[in-house]
Amino acid sequence: MAALPHPRRAYSPPSPHRSAFLIALLAANTAAAQVAGELVPVTDAILQNPDPADWLMWRRTLDLWGHSPLAEIDRGNVGELRMVWTRALGPGIQEEGAPLVYDGVMYFPNPSDLV
C-alpha cells in the first residue's frame, strides 16, 4: 500500500516579528565575526608603549603612574563632567575594580572572575 502524501499547508509569509528577529540575529553574528576578525592581541610591546587612548592595566602603564596623556579633559572643563551611564553589578555587590580599555572597548571585572 502506498503511503498517503502529507497534506500541504497553505504558504504563509513569516511574521514581521520573526523576520526582524532573524535579521537582528544575522546582523549580530556578522558584527561579532567582524570584531573577532579584527582583534589584535595585547603584546609585551603594546604594554611597554600603550596607545594614549588605551588603559590596559591597573595604573595604565608599567611604571604605575596612573596618568592619562589625553588632553580633552583639563582643569578648565572637569567641573562640567556628568555621569552619562552606569552599570549595576548586582544586589549587595561592592566592587572597586579598575576598568580596562583596549581599542575603544571597556572591560570591567566583576566578582567570580567575570569580565
HELIX and SHEET records of a PDB file:
HELIX    1   1 PRO A   16  GLU A   38  1                                  23    
HELIX    2   2 ASP A   44  GLN A   48  1                                   5    
HELIX    3   3 VAL A   78  GLU A   80  5                                   3    
HELIX    4   4 PRO A  111  ASP A  113  5                                   3    
SHEET    1   A 2 LEU A 100  TYR A 102  0                                        
SHEET    2   A 2 VAL A 105  TYR A 107 -1                                        
END                                                                             
